[in-house]
Amino acid sequence: MSQSRTQRARNRSALPGAWAEQRALRLLRQRGWELLASRWRCRWGELDLVLAKPGRLLVVEVKGRRRCGADGWGVAALGPGKRRRLARALSCWLAEHPQRAHWPLEVVCALVPLPPAGGAVRWLRLESLALTQGEG
């Protein structure tokens, strides 16, 4: 059975995001991080990458952009609503993995320039995510 036009468009639009996630993942694996989950979903949201080192967790929200537009390579997409969804999804993931629920946790955003843009991946620490976990 062939895909509908909508399905094909969705698949094409997902390719840059998947490429950006793979680029961020390669960099993190080079730094010794082990992938636990990618594109993990629950009813509250999605976690792009969940990684671990012994006794430590890292959650990465990946934003891929072809150019620096009005949203500053994707920074503007990390508003309060997005942070709440991330916090809720993270709470669900931790509930499913209670053995890791008390590990030190860091949440970052990887701003990945997509081709033809060049440049390094920029990493932003999302410190306020813990503050939003109880909201909403």
C-alpha positions as CSV (number, residue, x, y, z in Angstrom):
1,M,0.0,0.0,0.0
2,S,1.4,3.4,-0.9
3,Q,1.7,6.3,1.5
4,S,-0.6,9.3,1.3
5,R,0.7,12.7,0.4
6,T,0.4,13.8,4.0
7,Q,2.4,10.7,5.2
8,R,5.2,11.4,2.7
9,A,5.3,15.1,3.7
10,R,5.5,14.1,7.4
11,N,8.4,11.6,6.6
12,R,10.3,14.3,4.7
13,S,9.9,16.8,7.5
14,A,11.1,14.2,10.0
15,L,14.4,13.6,8.2
16,P,16.2,16.8,9.3
17,G,15.2,16.2,12.9
18,A,16.5,12.6,12.8
19,W,19.7,13.8,11.2
20,A,20.2,16.4,13.9
21,E,19.5,13.8,16.6
22,Q,22.0,11.4,15.1
23,R,24.7,14.2,15.0
24,A,24.1,15.1,18.6
25,L,24.1,11.4,19.6
26,R,27.4,10.7,17.8
27,L,29.1,13.6,19.7
28,L,27.7,12.4,23.0
29,R,28.8,8.8,22.4
30,Q,32.3,10.1,21.7
31,R,32.2,11.6,25.2
32,G,31.2,8.2,26.8
33,W,27.5,8.5,27.0
34,E,25.3,5.4,26.4
35,L,21.9,5.8,24.7
36,L,19.0,4.6,26.8
37,A,16.1,5.9,24.7
38,S,15.6,8.0,21.6
39,R,12.3,9.6,20.6
40,W,10.7,8.2,23.7
41,R,7.0,9.1,23.9
42,C,4.2,9.2,26.4
43,R,0.9,11.0,26.4
44,W,2.5,14.1,27.8
45,G,5.4,14.6,25.3
46,E,8.6,13.2,23.8
47,L,12.2,13.0,24.9
48,D,14.5,13.2,22.0
49,L,17.5,11.5,23.7
50,V,18.0,9.9,27.1
51,L,21.6,8.9,27.9
52,A,23.6,7.7,30.8
53,K,27.0,7.4,32.3
54,P,27.6,5.5,35.5
55,G,25.2,7.0,38.0
56,R,24.3,10.0,35.8
57,L,21.4,10.8,33.4
58,L,21.4,13.2,30.5
59,V,18.2,14.2,28.6
60,V,18.7,16.1,25.3
61,E,16.2,18.1,23.4
62,V,17.5,18.5,19.9
63,K,16.7,21.5,17.6
64,G,17.9,21.4,14.1
65,R,17.8,24.5,11.9
66,R,19.1,25.3,8.4
67,R,19.7,28.9,9.3
68,C,19.5,31.2,12.3
69,G,16.1,32.7,12.0
70,A,13.8,34.5,14.3
71,D,13.9,31.6,16.8
72,G,17.7,31.8,17.1
73,W,18.6,28.3,15.9
74,G,15.7,26.9,17.9
75,V,16.1,28.6,21.2
76,A,12.7,30.3,21.0
77,A,11.1,26.9,20.7
78,L,12.0,26.2,24.3
79,G,9.3,28.3,25.9
80,P,7.4,27.5,29.1
81,G,4.9,25.2,27.3
82,K,7.7,23.1,25.8
83,R,9.6,23.0,29.1
84,R,6.4,21.8,30.8
85,R,5.9,19.0,28.2
86,L,9.5,18.0,28.6
87,A,9.2,17.9,32.4
88,R,6.0,15.8,32.2
89,A,7.6,13.4,29.7
90,L,10.7,13.1,31.9
91,S,8.5,12.4,35.0
92,C,6.8,9.5,33.0
93,W,10.2,8.1,31.9
94,L,11.5,8.2,35.4
95,A,8.4,6.4,36.7
96,E,9.1,3.7,34.1
97,H,12.7,3.5,35.2
98,P,12.7,3.9,39.0
99,Q,16.2,2.4,39.3
100,R,17.5,5.6,37.7
101,A,15.0,8.1,39.3
102,H,17.5,9.3,41.9
103,W,20.5,9.6,39.7
104,P,21.9,13.1,39.1
105,L,20.1,14.6,36.1
106,E,21.1,17.2,33.5
107,V,18.8,18.4,30.8
108,V,20.3,20.2,27.8
109,C,19.3,21.4,24.4
110,A,21.5,20.7,21.4
111,L,21.2,23.4,18.7
112,V,22.3,21.6,15.5
113,P,23.0,23.5,12.3
114,L,21.5,21.5,9.4
115,P,23.2,21.4,6.0
116,P,23.9,23.6,4.2
117,A,24.6,25.6,7.3
118,G,27.9,24.7,8.9
119,G,29.2,25.1,12.4
120,A,29.4,23.4,15.7
121,V,26.5,22.0,17.8
122,R,25.7,24.5,20.6
123,W,24.7,23.1,23.9
124,L,22.4,24.9,26.3
125,R,21.7,23.7,29.9
126,L,17.9,23.8,30.7
127,E,18.2,24.6,34.4
128,S,14.6,25.8,34.8
129,L,13.1,22.4,33.7
130,A,13.0,21.1,37.3
131,L,11.1,24.2,38.3
132,T,8.3,23.5,35.9
133,Q,7.8,19.8,36.8
134,G,5.1,20.6,39.3
135,E,3.2,23.1,37.2
136,G,0.2,22.6,35.0
